[in-house]
Amino acid sequence: MRLFKGRSENDIEAADLPRVAEAGDVIDVRTYHEWEAGHLPFARHIPIDELLARVGELDKERLSVFICHIGARSLAASDALGRNGYRTANVSGGMEAAKTAGLPVVRDDGSPGRVVGA
């Protein structure tokens, strides 16, 4: 039995994130360790294990684009909230795809960051 499809009809490409971030919210669902090592400068951090408790921070009418390391956790978050009336999308390939697309990865202080796995 598969818990999620692997790709969603709502997947977006990492290279499109800067444009998408102007119209929606990019939500990074990785762990604190992963976030602290490096994240997209325009992303918000809501770890997946806190998402249910913090779902009230999301606007159901605004697009929420989820990202994680390679796309599995973000796909689960996108699918779950999408089934509950939220406008969602998943970043295909996650932060690894963002790095490959040349998007900036920074630490909280703005210095260059790096992508690490859980």
C-alpha positions, 0 to 999 in steps of 0.5 A: 500500500502506498501512502502517497502517489510520489507526484501530485497534479499540483506539483510545481518545479523548484525554478518557479518558486520565486514567482509562486512565492509572490502569490502564495506562501512557501512552507518548509516542513523540514526539521529544525536541524534541516532548516537551520542548515539552510532554507529558501529566504522567502520560505516560512518554517512549520515542521511537519510534526507541528503542522496540525497544531499550527494549521490556523496560521495558513490562509485557506484561500491563499496557495500554500506551497510545501517543500521538504528535502526531496519531496515526500513530507511536503507531498504528504502535507500538501495532499492532507491539507488539500483534501481539507479545503486548502489550496496547496501545491508540492515542490517536486524534488524539494530542496535538492531541486531548489539547490539544483535550480540555483535558488539561494539557500541561506541561514537565519542570519542571511549567510550562505546555507546548505541543504541537509537531510533529516 
